[in-house]
Amino acid sequence: MDAKGLIKALKKEAEKYNERRMIVLSGNRERSYKIVKSFLKKMEGKVALVAYQLDQEIKNAEVYHLKDSSKLLGTTYDFLVLDLWHSLQPSDIGKLYGIVRGGGLIFLIVPPLDKWKNMLNKYHYKILTPPYTEDDVRRIFIPWFIKKLEEHDGIAIIEDGIIRKEGFFESKVEEEKSLEIPKRHIFEKEIYEYAITQDQVDFIKLMERLIEKPNPITAIVLRSHRGRGKSSAIGIALPALIESLLEFKKRIRVIVTAPELENVQEIFRFSEKILKEKGYEMRKRDREGLIFDISSDNFTIEYFAPADAVERYADVFVVDEAASIPPNLLLSFLERTNRIVYSSTVHGYEGAGRSFTIRFLQRLKKKRVKIFEFEMFQPVRYSINDPIEKWVFDALLLDAEAAEINVENVDDLVYEKLEIEDLLKDEERLREYFGILILAHYKNNPNDFAILCDAPNHIARAMSYNGKIVCSMQIAYEGNLRDEDCRSVYYGGKMILGNVIPQLMIRHYREMKYGKYRGMRVVRIAVHPDNFDKGIGSKALENILEEAKKEKLDYVGASFGATSKLIRFWLKNGFLPMHISTTRNDVSAEFSVTMMKPLSKEFEEELRTIRKRFMRRFMYWLFESLRDLNSKVALDILDSYEGEHTDLGLNSEEINRLLAYAFDVGLTYRTVKDCLFKMSYNFFLSDKKNVLSRGERMLLLAKNIQCKSWERTAEILDTDEERCKIMMRRIVERLIFEFYGDRDEVLEFQEEVQRIFAERKEEINS
């Protein structure tokens, strides 16, 4: 059998089982394309060609660059030609494997396999960071990838026209079952007839639960592997839900949110199709072909990024790819609606589905919310026995699971310096390691695996208990930059991937020497969720610091989405904040904070200088750029500053004005706002912050620095506005006497006020 005959036979087998088959064409690139073109020339069906170098044409194929892989999510093809010759980015595989329907073929075009194992591709150059060179790149991921291609069923390998592996797979023919539409239903029968699987039918029925008036909130939680038709099922149900709700309300607003606009195109596509067929006259808006708004006179379905969606109200909220959005933000949506659908991919390319269950669903169940859970199993495009899906899950570790473990004694933990080469030889342990990362973090994708395999500055560390991994760490070496790299950051604003902290210091603190310091950045530290709050994370950091000291590094640092809990964890372990971003992440809606712990004497002095500068600019950012930063987070950062021996920076007139305000003798809050900001600013720079309680410091911060309203300030302090106003006067009085109590004019002012009030009291009594 020749190559063409094998491909025909595999196509026939794919059709028989309603599965996909994959043909790996390795060797000469021109020859591989010739084989594909020759086969497809006589085939009918929709073809997608995705490549890094778009220098080939296939008749009637839709052509996409690899960087646009996300645009194909939710689309369906009969054939996919995926050219990985110049670049292999694992997340692209995760996005594209599901777009081919059952009976279709996927062609991978790659270099000769033995040569490919040692080649550098475009993705390697993306993760190669100074001062490392090409020789330092570990070439581990592609050999792993090839190994999985060779191991799995349904995958043929043809090198330069010679068959190396046939790839036949005798699967099971799935029994076709007719869909059972519920006998009793509120949505029209025609809506149910759009469904392809019984799972979709049952989910559409569940969506009828959102019609009745929630008390107070109804949430549907939908989970599935990729390719189960969850987004299309939502898109089918929404028009029927809107029509049902219009019986009670004149206008309905639906907000759809997800990390990327591409994620929700199936929802819009099906909703638009059904609404058109129902005869609605609609307005549609899109960006470069991606729909973000469809509306009529009495309803609208519109997309907002998560950080924007949380600021808006809607009758119905739909959150797609929820596993890729932080739990705090997911819960915040409950304040904006009383009907919500959370849809999450389990083991998807873009997030961690099990993390969604552990980190979010448990918290949702503690809220006053009526929850309906639903999981889809049946793929819509191919059979559930499809071998290509099994290959992807295995090769990209999408189904990695953490071991079951209960740590009883932290002193028995063992710190392990994992070598990635050894880890790949022990797949059970590899999956334990990655399973914990998936469980503990809301955002993971296969690129993290490839980076750990090949990036020369990334290493893996773990804490184990009785031989099982209970804490996984991914660490990056940073710094020791070349002079030209430091200059390109300083003068050209160049982004050097993989050197997060050095370039941050150069860019914001304007010293090229900061690129020369050597350190470790903790990219991820994840503890098994069953073993939280046992001190395991702190024990892990203790070992990382010890290792870094032995290597004579200057610092250990970390950069992460700022929450009070996380900041306190790092503070507890001796790390200090030295920068925070002034814009929110579009997906997480959090500001990124960077914290460091100095290890060398020289860098300890540098960090002291950096933090002194940071604290001053941080407070100016707080009244505009960071006005919406969580006040607890802001106070944690301010309280971390050891402070300086200084006063409040007030002159005699300003002291006098503040005393007049404090004793309520003619001046109001608004008239002394300038003095209050100056006083609060210098107070937080001082070494006397402990003269006020945390609640009092919070009041100074929220009202005087962040300039929040009295109403919002009272909410933050969990009290009433009048109480806040009284507290503010008492705080001002106390601070003036703490810092300037030995001044004659202060004592004189107090005595005079007390004398006048005493005289008034006598007059009233008489």
Disulfide bonds with the S-S distance in Angstrom:
none
